[in-house]
Amino acid sequence: YATECDPSGFPVPAANFDRCMAFYARYQVDRGSVSTDKSLLRNLYQPAGTSGDADVKLFFLRMEFASNISWTEPVDVLRADFNAWESYITDALATAPAGLRSGFHSGEAWHWMDTVEQMEAGAYGAAGITVLVSGFIIFLGTGNLAITLYSLVVIACILGSVVACVVGMGWTLGFLEGICFTILIGLSVDFVIHIGVAYHEVAEEFNRDGAEATRTDCTREAVAQLGFPIISAAFTTLISAVILFFAQITFFNKFGLIVMLSMVIAVLTTFLLYVPILDALGPQGHQGDVWHWIAKCRKIA
């Protein structure tokens, strides 16, 4: 050590630093403390035209620190810690020697934080896309603007209600919750779409027969056709969700709870909100029927 570094101890003189690091790296490998592929030798290089150990240079140096938070912390806690480290590193690099100003900090917790943030953004994006796609499908299936509008309002109520419930239970939007909510969105639109399309088909059938159908007639017939299948589907899905409560993996427990809440809220909202809306404000005759008005305009033209 006295020969390669400095006999006076720390701090090591700048002129001897690279050579001292090479000595330390070889010493670790020789005593078996670390393998060659994981030692500091990977961070050293021999400049062109040199061959002696005294000429080796250090091109990369990594230092590890223990953090006082876990990577499983909520993303807002991880983000606050990341910002603190970012501020510290930025200030340190501003006053560092010229050869050390390209440093950066990294860590597994930051990779996980970025993953969770992307899942969070993806969950919100998936919710928006699903609502838009659901509205598009309902419009294609019915061609009715009123039914499409009512369906979107009810779907948004279902999503909002489930999210409000889990937030009330103290959940934060993390990786597992993001996956659960992405799946939840698909479960929440099913029953509403079925009732809306059934209402439209019943109204179309009355129109073809030349009969005068009221909103109540169309709503009652739609519920009579699909009410029992919807409740049966919700019940079987609910039972499968309850079984997940006995799993040992946290994700399955949370997923089971999300599915259970979505089924209960979707059924209640469909029959206690969507059906009354159709019964009170549902389109009659050709009200809101875009395809009918397009066909009528073509006929006039």
C-alpha positions as a printed Julia matrix, in Angstrom:
301×3 Matrix{Float64}:
   0.0     0.0     0.0
   2.78    2.44    0.89
   4.37    1.93   -2.51
   1.26    2.03   -4.7
  -0.78    4.59   -2.79
   0.95    6.76   -0.2
   2.73    6.0     3.06
   1.02    8.9     4.82
  -2.44    7.29    4.44
  -5.62    9.1     3.42
  -6.35   11.19    1.52
  -4.44    9.58   -1.34
  -2.65   12.13   -3.56
  -4.35   12.69   -6.89
  -1.26   11.57   -8.79
  -1.38    8.16   -7.11
  -5.14    7.63   -7.1
  -5.5     5.57  -10.29
  -2.55    3.34   -9.41
  -3.88    2.92   -5.85
  -7.31    1.84   -7.14
  -5.63   -0.73   -9.42
  -3.67   -2.09   -6.46
  -6.83   -2.33   -4.35
  -8.74   -4.1    -7.16
  -6.0    -6.69   -7.67
  -5.69   -7.17   -3.91
  -9.4    -7.99   -3.65
  -9.18  -10.52   -6.49
  -5.99  -12.15   -5.1
  -7.47  -12.72   -1.67
 -10.7   -14.09   -3.19
 -12.96  -11.34   -1.86
 -14.47  -10.74   -5.3
 -14.28  -12.35   -8.72
 -12.44  -10.65  -11.58
 -15.61   -9.95  -13.55
 -17.09   -8.05  -10.58
 -13.99   -6.27   -9.34
 -12.84   -2.72   -9.89
 -10.5    -4.04  -12.57
 -13.39   -3.62  -14.99
 -13.25    0.12  -14.35
  -9.57    0.47  -15.29
  -7.88    0.68  -18.68
  -4.35    0.76  -20.03
  -3.75    3.85  -22.19
  -2.36    3.23  -25.67
   1.41    3.17  -25.78
   1.82    2.19  -22.11
   2.34   -1.13  -20.4
   3.24   -0.5   -16.78
   0.88   -0.66  -13.8
   1.83    2.91  -12.96
   0.14    4.1   -16.17
  -3.32    2.54  -15.66
  -6.24    4.94  -15.62
  -9.64    4.81  -13.97
 -12.47    5.57  -16.37
 -15.44    4.65  -14.21
 -16.03    4.52  -10.46
 -19.15    3.3    -8.72
 -19.97    3.79   -5.06
 -22.89    2.14   -3.3
 -24.96    3.65   -0.52
 -27.7     2.17    1.63
 -31.01    4.0     1.41
 -33.31    4.57    4.35
 -36.4     3.63    2.33
 -37.5     0.39    0.7
 -38.27   -0.05   -2.99
 -41.75   -1.21   -1.91
 -42.61    2.27   -0.58
 -45.41    4.23   -2.31
 -44.29    5.95   -5.46
 -44.65    9.44   -3.97
 -42.17    8.49   -1.2
 -39.75    7.08   -3.77
 -40.11   10.17   -5.93
 -39.35   12.47   -2.97
 -36.22   10.46   -2.12
 -35.16   10.45   -5.77
 -35.54   14.22   -5.97
 -33.45   14.64   -2.82
 -30.64   12.52   -4.3
 -30.95   14.33   -7.62
 -30.56   17.69   -5.9
 -27.57   16.47   -3.9
 -25.79   14.97   -6.93
 -26.42   18.09   -9.02
 -24.92   20.34   -6.36
 -21.95   17.99   -5.85
 -21.16   17.77   -9.56
 -21.26   21.55   -9.9
 -18.23   21.87   -7.61
 -16.46   18.63   -8.61
 -13.18   18.53  -10.56
 -13.52   18.68  -14.34
 -13.02   14.95  -14.78
 -15.78   14.05  -12.33
 -18.65   16.22  -13.55
 -20.32   13.54  -15.65
 -21.45   11.48  -12.68
 -24.98   10.27  -12.1
 -26.93    8.25   -9.57
 -28.98    5.13  -10.1
 -30.62    2.37   -8.1
 -33.1    -0.47   -8.21
 -35.62    1.64   -6.32
 -35.55    4.24   -9.09
 -36.17    1.6   -11.77
 -39.12    0.33   -9.75
 -40.37    3.89   -9.22
 -40.35    4.52  -12.96
 -42.19    1.24  -13.58
 -44.89    2.15  -11.07
 -45.24    5.65  -12.51
 -45.65    4.21  -15.99
 -48.26    1.78  -14.65
 -50.06    4.68  -13.03
 -50.07    6.67  -16.25
 -51.09    3.52  -18.12
 -54.01    2.93  -15.78
 -55.37    6.43  -16.35
 -54.74    6.15  -20.06
 -56.41    2.73  -20.21
 -59.45    4.12  -18.39
 -59.8     6.95  -20.9
 -59.23    4.7   -23.91
 -61.69    2.11  -22.62
 -64.42    4.68  -22.12
 -63.87    6.03  -25.63
 -63.74    2.56  -27.21
 -66.84    1.5   -25.27
 -68.68    4.57  -26.51
 -67.58    3.83  -30.07
 -68.74    0.21  -29.85
 -72.09    1.2   -28.31
 -72.57    3.77  -31.05
 -71.75    1.22  -33.76
 -74.13   -1.29  -32.2
 -77.02    1.11  -31.7
 -76.31    4.15  -33.86
 -78.02    6.14  -31.12
 -76.35    9.17  -29.55
 -78.63    9.2   -26.5
 -77.92    5.57  -25.55
 -74.22    6.13  -26.14
 -74.17    9.21  -23.89
 -76.11    7.51  -21.08
 -73.83    4.47  -21.27
 -70.67    6.55  -20.99
 -72.01    8.4   -17.97
 -72.88    5.15  -16.19
 -69.55    3.49  -17.06
 -67.73    6.52  -15.65
 -69.84    6.22  -12.46
 -68.87    2.55  -12.08
 -65.17    3.26  -12.5
 -65.32    6.22  -10.14
 -67.21    4.24   -7.5
 -64.73    1.35   -7.49
 -61.75    3.71   -7.33
 -63.4     5.64   -4.48
 -63.9     2.4    -2.54
 -60.29    1.25   -2.8
 -58.98    4.74   -2.01
 -61.24    4.75    1.04
 -59.59    1.49    2.12
 -56.19    3.22    2.04
 -54.85    1.82   -1.22
 -52.37    3.78   -3.31
 -51.91    3.26   -7.03
 -48.88    1.01   -7.32
 -47.75   -1.73   -9.68
 -50.26   -4.36   -8.52
 -53.11   -1.85   -8.31
 -52.32   -0.6   -11.8
 -52.68   -4.1   -13.23
 -55.89   -4.66  -11.27
 -57.45   -1.4   -12.46
 -56.52   -2.08  -16.06
 -58.45   -5.36  -15.88
 -61.26   -3.75  -13.87
 -62.03   -1.34  -16.68
 -62.92   -4.19  -19.01
 -65.19   -5.77  -16.4
 -67.06   -2.53  -15.72
 -68.46   -1.88  -19.19
 -69.97   -5.28  -19.97
 -73.39   -5.1   -18.31
 -74.1    -1.54  -19.41
 -73.38   -2.34  -23.05
 -75.68   -5.39  -22.96
 -78.64   -3.47  -21.57
 -78.09   -0.52  -23.92
 -77.93   -2.69  -27.03
 -80.96   -4.71  -25.86
 -82.98   -1.51  -25.37
 -82.11   -0.39  -28.89
 -82.97   -3.76  -30.44
 -86.34   -3.85  -28.67
 -87.1    -0.32  -29.88
 -86.11   -1.29  -33.44
 -88.36   -4.33  -33.28
 -91.31   -2.2   -32.23
 -90.53    0.28  -35.04
 -90.44   -2.49  -37.66
 -93.79   -3.78  -36.45
 -95.26   -0.3   -36.66
 -96.17   -0.35  -32.97
 -95.9     2.61  -30.62
 -93.37    1.65  -27.94
 -92.88    3.65  -24.78
 -89.6     3.97  -22.9
 -91.0     1.73  -20.18
 -91.9    -0.97  -22.72
 -88.4    -0.99  -24.19
 -86.72   -0.92  -20.78
 -88.91   -3.68  -19.34
 -88.29   -5.94  -22.34
 -84.54   -5.3   -22.31
 -84.33   -6.21  -18.61
 -86.55   -9.25  -19.15
 -84.23  -10.53  -21.87
 -80.86   -9.85  -20.23
 -81.53   -9.23  -16.54
 -81.13  -12.84  -15.45
 -78.07  -13.57  -17.66
 -76.35  -10.44  -16.3
 -77.03  -11.36  -12.68
 -75.9   -14.94  -13.33
 -72.65  -13.76  -14.94
 -72.02  -11.37  -12.06
 -72.69  -14.1    -9.49
 -70.29  -16.62  -11.04
 -67.6   -13.97  -11.42
 -68.17  -12.89   -7.81
 -67.73  -16.46   -6.54
 -64.46  -16.82   -8.47
 -63.26  -13.56   -6.91
 -64.06  -14.75   -3.38
 -61.9   -17.83   -3.91
 -58.92  -15.56   -4.58
 -59.15  -14.24   -1.0
 -57.66  -17.53    0.21
 -54.54  -17.2    -1.98
 -51.16  -16.54   -0.36
 -49.99  -14.1    -3.03
 -50.89  -10.46   -2.41
 -51.7    -9.77   -6.05
 -54.43  -12.42   -6.12
 -55.96  -11.04   -2.91
 -56.09   -7.54   -4.34
 -57.3    -8.73   -7.71
 -60.09  -10.72   -6.05
 -61.21   -7.66   -4.12
 -61.16   -5.49   -7.24
 -63.23   -8.04   -9.18
 -65.72   -8.41   -6.32
 -66.17   -4.66   -5.97
 -66.48   -4.17   -9.72
 -69.14   -6.88  -10.03
 -71.23   -5.61   -7.13
 -71.0    -1.97   -8.17
 -71.51   -2.74  -11.87
 -74.71   -4.72  -11.2
 -76.1    -2.15   -8.76
 -75.26    0.77  -11.03
 -76.65   -0.95  -14.11
 -80.02   -1.79  -12.55
 -80.39    1.14  -10.15
 -79.01    3.92  -12.35
 -78.77    2.91  -16.0
 -82.14    1.17  -16.22
 -84.0     4.1   -14.56
 -82.22    6.54  -16.91
 -83.44    4.55  -19.92
 -86.93    4.28  -18.43
 -87.12    8.05  -17.85
 -85.0     9.51  -20.68
 -84.44    6.69  -23.16
 -84.94    7.47  -26.85
 -88.34    6.81  -28.35
 -89.0     6.06  -31.99
 -86.05    7.43  -33.95
 -84.84    9.91  -31.36
 -81.05   10.08  -31.42
 -80.85    7.48  -34.22
 -78.03    8.73  -36.42
 -78.37    5.99  -39.05
 -82.07    6.79  -39.47
 -81.39   10.47  -40.08
 -78.53    9.7   -42.47
 -80.8     7.38  -44.45
 -83.53   10.03  -44.44
 -81.13   12.68  -45.72
 -79.95   10.38  -48.5
 -83.53    9.69  -49.47
 -84.29   13.39  -49.64
 -81.13   14.03  -51.65
